[in-house]
Amino acid sequence: FWPLLIQMPVLIALYHALTRVEFLKVGHFLWLNLGATDPYYILPVLAAVFTFLSTWLSNKGMAERNGLMT
């Protein structure tokens, strides 16, 4: 619980610092305009898929290791 409370002000400050950088408003990364909203929601969908896969594979590996120990 406490690590989350400590991280929250840092993450909020980081978010506000990055949203005020002018270079990010006009910059590009690969095909993405960093200052524009993503009309296709590609990055949030990819982040959700990779987070799910990472969690699923981690839990699967833990279950296999726990099965070997018993």
Stockholm file with secondary structure:
# STOCKHOLM 1.0

chainA/1-70         FWPLLIQMPVLIALYHALTRVEFLKVGHFLWLNLGATDPYYILPVLAAVFTFLSTWLSNKGMAERNGLMT
#=GR chainA/1-70 SS CHHHHHHHHHHHHHHHHHHTCHHHHHCEETTEETTSCCTTCHHHHHHHHHHHHHHHHHHHHHHHHHHHHC
#=GC SS_cons        CHHHHHHHHHHHHHHHHHHTCHHHHHCEETTEETTSCCTTCHHHHHHHHHHHHHHHHHHHHHHHHHHHHC
//
